[in-house]
Amino acid sequence: MIDRKRGSTFAAGLLGTLLAVCLAVTATSALAADRTQAAADCSGGYVGLTYDDGPNAGNTANLLNALTSNGLRATMFNTGQNAQNNQGLVRAQRDAGMWIGNHSWSHPHLTQLSSSQMTSELQRTQQVIQQATGTAPRLFRPPYGETNATLRSVEQQLGLTEVLWDVDSQDWNGASTAQIVQAAGRLQNGQVILMHDQYATTLAAVPQIAANLRGRNLCAGMISPATGRAVAPDGGSNPPSSPPPGGGSCTVTITQGQQWSDRFNLSVTVSGSSSWIVTVTLRAPQKIIATWNGTPSWDSTGYVMTMRPNGSGNTFGFTVQHNGTWTWPSVTCRTG
């Protein structure tokens, strides 16, 4: 005769054991990135890995596993609709140590909407993510990278910092895994890369991206709500892009000059050294169309300008064609 009570007790015990194991595995995965990064050499600085359009039932769990197993943390820009339909995956993102941002409710062309429609798109997403995780996002990425003054006003009202990108992986455009890895290889200290949650090619790129960052002493960091740039996971400041030769140092002060509908001027004043090298990192798709009082050079991407003195003093300027992105480029200084 079968002892049903004993069988039920055994089954309940087995289920409890399995649940405990699952929770332990989840907790271990969540801590893996922190442990790996704590032991990593981050002397090259920090970069922001970002994944848009999640969470997705078919891929998000695999992406989280790939990131944590490779010691990486990332910012997940979720759409409100997907967050509402997959609240367990939103919590899994949080539990895996990822940062969670707002990517609108339905991924529309926001600049074609009214202010009240924009507010609804962002506010509903804030609410559903807070409901799932207990914390409202502080970062917002506009769909398609499209922004304007009205949208920025709505973001400010909701306490959101707009985050675009420096490097576009082109995974949305059919880029291969090798091309995605190559794009990530262009990341420099403080920069942010655009990737997406749903592509197999992007998932497959994770281990190689991790290896490339380790090889350049770069670590995956958080995106600062204060600046929109990648910083250390605890919010600390980045190390310099390269050590100042001879122990010298310099600082920069940035002021805005004239502004037009399609462009604006910035002026940079360097103090602390007359032998300086200033690095200006644009926010894609910005473009510098004029410079003065300095000698510029460019990296292969066209988004990083290095300016050196040309005998005209310690103040130089440049004109940025904003192409829809009004946020100032980041500017750092070192002695040369």
Summary of the structure (lengths in Angstrom):
residues: 336
radius of gyration: 22.6
end to end distance: 87.2
largest distance: 98.5
contacts: 1105
relative contact order: 0.13
helix: 37%
strand: 27%
